[in-house]
């Protein structure tokens, strides 16, 4: 068995014989002397093949190529002063090789695994993912992932949490994203679902009396992919009995602080808290990036009775008017640039983007001629508008204004380099609406899930103002975790199901075994589930979730390396009682 890590040798270890293993990372033939940087998971060690010391045939050393896997035995010596390499941890020592064994050779590589600067075509890198993982960036990300998981387990174990695995093959309870379905061979025509989260099972574990549960849990969602989303992902799932919001926040915050300290040696301050409504009003988002300022500012009252129809009509229809003020950067945006910004906000439903520039102590722009002087003066005084400021305004429904300006805020911050990429800004968002209205279904739906407790059960008949006891943990504009205090009272659950237009029959079909369990002494409980990959994305400074997953899927949910998903044989389908219906060509 391999006993030594190549990257851990130091000067204190010299004058002893060692056997080390690894891959040829770089080879330099000086004629009679060959230097090799031998790489393993821990780092590099320079090994030297000298004709005078090598007891095997020197031609064997001459045959070495990059990425050959080898075993060498020799004496560790100190490098001469002029040969010390300060760029690597083992730069003061080298191994004088006496014996060499080539464990396996390497064919021509599809890309250079030892060149960390050159970008590799993503499809090629994913096809040969096992080679891409040899590169320092991905290797370090995976090692950090391991370190994060260890921190989680150490922290929660010390608090008395019990790690329990929950089923992967479970019942489909359609809500949120689509389930991945698995056909049953024994019960033909019936299907398992892969869990979107262990939500129901962890609540049942509270009914079972385990009190403190956690799991680093695999979860699956059949949804459109993006840079921060994979079809299979991992949650740091936890649940506590006899707990309130404050308990979950304190436990989770302590866990995150430990992780960041262990991984980046940073002591985080306490996480600020903000209600959902405050976040929307100030940032237009329930997952705001607070690493820069530039908040949404309200112009509704100032422009409520203006002569400009576009603003007055929006308010009369129950909408709002908000703006972003781009401080001291107005000169960076020409008229055509603003037109591009107008096209951008239209993606989010906005009908347009009104704008003003303030220069030479005067408002300029199309609407400056139409807005009353007193309105302009009030805006200037209230929001301290100065020369070279650009004001971007959207008037519409709350939903559209928040979405358009929230996205525009992030876009402009990136364009103007306003974001301090070294910051880790964590933030609790609390008091989410319990309901959200689905335009497509024409009904109110649960914002999180129907098992979340509401602040006041009497507000259930007023969906627009019903507040849930749910919360999110946000970091740098990402939703890192979502959780809530659970509704453990069957009579309150019945009221919620009724408000959600879920019939008794449907509730029994979807959640029957949970409702049955809730007959038998359910403790109050609460929980949360931070996303492991998103946390590691932020800690490693990448914007692509594929960089923190060992074997990820593409945007089309396929694995280029193993060629999954793939067709299966007709015999397999027959065993499952499944036939493939091919769509007729039109």
Secondary structure, DSSP 8 states (H G I E B T S, - for coil): -----GGG--GGG-SSEEEEEEEEEEEEE-SSEEEEEEEETTEEEEEEEETTT--S-HHHHHT--TT-EEEEEEEEEE--GGG--TTSTTTTEEEEEEEEEEEE-----SS-TT-SSS---HHHHHHTHHHHTTSHHHHHHHHHHHHHHHHHHHHHHHTT-EE----SEE-----SSB-EEEE-SSSTT-EEEE-S-SHHHHHHHHHTT--EEEEEEEEE-B---BTTB-SEEEEEEEEEES--HHHHHHHHHHHHHHHHHHHH-------EEEEHHHHHHHHSSSS--TTS----EE-HHHHTT-S-HHHHHHHHTT-EEEEEEETT-GGG--HHHHHHHHHHHHTTT-S--EEEEEETTEEESGGGGTS-HHHHHHHHHHTT--TTEEEEEEEE-HHHHHHHHHHHHHHHHHHTT---TT---EEEEE--BSEEEETTTTEEEESS-TTB-BS-GGGGG-GGG-BBSEEEEEETTEEEEEEEEB---HHHHHHHHHHTT--HHHHHHHHHHHHHHTTS----EEEEEEEHHHHHHHHHT-S-GGGGSTT---TTS-BTTTTBS----HHHHHHHT---------
